[in-house]
Amino acid sequence: MKLIFEKSAEGRGCSILPPCDVPEVRPEGFEREKELHLPEMSENDLSRHYTELANRAHGVNNGFYPLGSCTMKYNPKLNEEMAALPGFANIHPLQPQHTVQGCLEVLKLAETLLCEITGMDGMSFQPAAGAHGEFTGMLLIKAYHDSRNDKKRTKIIVPDSAHGTNPASAAMAGFEIVNVPSGPDGCVDLEKLRAAVGEDTAGLMLTNPNTVGLFDKNILEITKIVHEAGGLNYYDGANLNAVMGIVRPGDMGFDVIHLNLHKTFSTPHGGGGPGSGPCGCKEFLVPFLPGPRIAGEEELRMEYSQESVGSVKEFYGNFLVVVKALSYILCLGKEGIPEASSNAVLNANYMMHELEDLYDCAYPRPCMHEFVLSLEKLKHEKGVSAMDVAKALLDYGIHPPTMYFPLIVHEALMIEPTETESKETLDEAVRIFREIYERAQTEPEELHRAPRTTVIGRPDEVQAARKPVIRYVFE
């Protein structure tokens, strides 16, 4: 497929913008040194180009997308319609606040409902993604200890099964990372945790359910150990989809959280966004939240706290993503939120049960929203790796699961069906996984060459990572 600049032909164009009806203004000192380089195409060619691009992409609308830890659920079109309402879509962030009271009400109601779901007392919608929310949470923990002049608390404890962004976010906030290994059951090793905490512990970053899809039965003891050492507990909300409406992070002993509105609360993600990773906290940390925050009753307004860590994004984050999330929450209601979680858990356990006689489950016990297969034995016996199976799935129209993560499981495939998939879809996916397993027994070499039917086969992944071609060079 040619790039759009390669399809460009001088002199072509299309009338997609109305004539300018105001005087042109060209402020001196801001002119470009050379003309902006844009492709020249007819509307017909432009339409075909983007349709061709769309046909090459795989999304939830195309088929099964069991990408573990990413919660690629179907996003109701109603959410998009709400976000497209002119009163939401056509506002300007610098409008007088009395003219956007409805939008401020959206933010206030979303904060109230998400705090109820998570057991928190306040929330900021400024963070634009999950890792951004993590970083903001680390800033809150740092601000809290600094406010107490407790400068010795410089370490954040992170389990070895954590998302890779956890240690990165803590390090960016200036903390030293202490890694704690998991036990044989895939959960936090309590004795190793007790040995790791101390007077220099600022906090713990934890995902529950964790990255192998298990709910840690010792969660109350874990958060108690950290609190007794003087640290705070941070909840990575990446896996909240398994427990929303059923248990609350705040009731588990967590002080700070981030949420992924672009995952758990059904607003589209992928392809660079936009996302939203709001950061919530308990009452004693609320003054440190990024500002401005919603205040007032009759007439809403935005206010700054003097103790705030400051803004982490301009204005109030990706507002329209919040509109979509609020639409989702109000549509499901108090009964639908826990039902969605229950169905996510049901789908994951059903699929795991249907595969465990052929594939090795890393932790063969009831899972939450996702489960991890280990293909270590298959690779040892037949030479078929997790990569081979993932590539083969592409030929069947299924997006591969997450590969080689978490790192504590060798040859890992992490599968998350989500609650929006039907039993018929799961049964077909199970059939395909089983067929690929049988092919691994009889024609392993063929799987090394998969995929066969996609536009791009199997590229040199080392070269793609080390020498990516990410820029078009104009002649």
Secondary structure, 3 states (H helix, E strand, C coil): CCCHHHHCCCCCCCCCCCCCCCCCCCCCCCCCCCCCCCCCCCHHHHHHHHHHHHHHCCCCCCCCCCECCCCCCCCCHHHHHHHCCHHHHCCCCCCCHHHCHHHHHHHHHHHHHHHHHHCCCEEECCCCCHHHHHHHHHHHHHHHHHHCCCCCCCEEEEECCCCCHHHHHHHHCCCEEEEECECCCCCECHHHHHHHCCCCEEEEEECCCCCCCCCCCCHHHHHHHHHHCCCEEEEEHHHHHHCCCCCCHHHHCCCEEECCCCCCCCCCCCCCCCCCCCEEECHHHHHHCCCCEEECCCCCEEECCCCCCCCCCCCCCCHHHHHHHHHHHHHHHHHHHHHHHHHHHHHHHHHHHHHCCCCEECCCCCCCCCEEEECHHHHHHHCCCHHHHHHHHHHCCCCCCEECCCCCCCCEEEECCCCCCCHHHHHHHHHHHHHHHHHHHHCHHHHHCCCCCCCCCCCCHHHHHHCCCCCCCCC
